[in-house]
């Protein structure tokens, strides 16, 4: 029994180390080939992966800002700190909620799409055909998606911050009776540009994680339709886990 448990744990550890090594090698290969990126393909991927994700990101962050304001505005008014509501909402949104939730939404929508697309190409041997034609799959498939997500994530975060603070203001003004000037002045007093900048830096890292994980799972998808589904699911789960883990360390580096 003990031998079986140790063997199972050893196999899991070896599989984890192998996957980590392959992910790292794919990241390094992508960084080495950034100069080979096709500008037209990068722009196309920016539209598909970034611009098309804007509506669902803004809807998610709008609801988050409203809910966060509901949870804080009434209590702050009761404690006589209504002049701090806007700043608290803006800082929390800019530093943590907006980049993390944007990363989660993009991982669910884009990470799955990347893994499914590349997984299907791998199963139908299209990637092997690229190699036969002397086209490097990393340069042709991975690099444009990597650049597109790294560039578009900060843009999504800027729009999400704006709509999230609007949602917070609506609730604070009409639900808790906090004046518009008080709310806006609180943001100007407490929030700083570095709060938003730190969230944008986080989003760049999250975009790189989602792109690399999605491409890795797609390029290594098992054969068959079931394999593509498993790769897609694994891509979303792993991306979200890595986003939360990375967010902890980035928060310490940027804000602590």
URLINWO-V441733 format. One line per field, one symbol per residue. ss: DSSP state (~ for helix, > for strand, _ for the rest). psi: psi as a letter, one per 20 degrees, with the letter a starting at -180 (. if undefined). Layout:
ss: ???
psi: ???
//
This chain:
ss: _~~~~~~~~~~~~~~~~~~~~~~~~~~~~~~~_~~~__~~~~~~~~~~~_~~~~~~~~~~~~~~~~~~~~~~~~~~~~___~~~~~~~~~~~~~~~~~~~~~~~~~~~~~~~~~~~~~~~~~~__~~~~~~~____~~~~~~~~~~~~~~~~~~~~~~~~~~~~~~~~~~~~~~_____~~~~~~~~~~~__~~~~~~~~~~~~~~~~~~~~~~~~~~~_____~~~~~~~~~~~~~~~~~~~~~~~~~~~~~~~_
psi: ghggghgggghggghgggggghgghggghghhjhijqogghggghhgghfhiigghghgghghghgghhghhgghhghjkkhiigggggggggggggghghgggghghggggggggghgghghjkhhhhghhjkpphghhggghhgggghhhghghhghhgghghgghggghgigikpqggggghhghggqrhhgggghhgghggggggggggghghghkpqqrhhhggghgghggghggghggghhghhggghi.
//
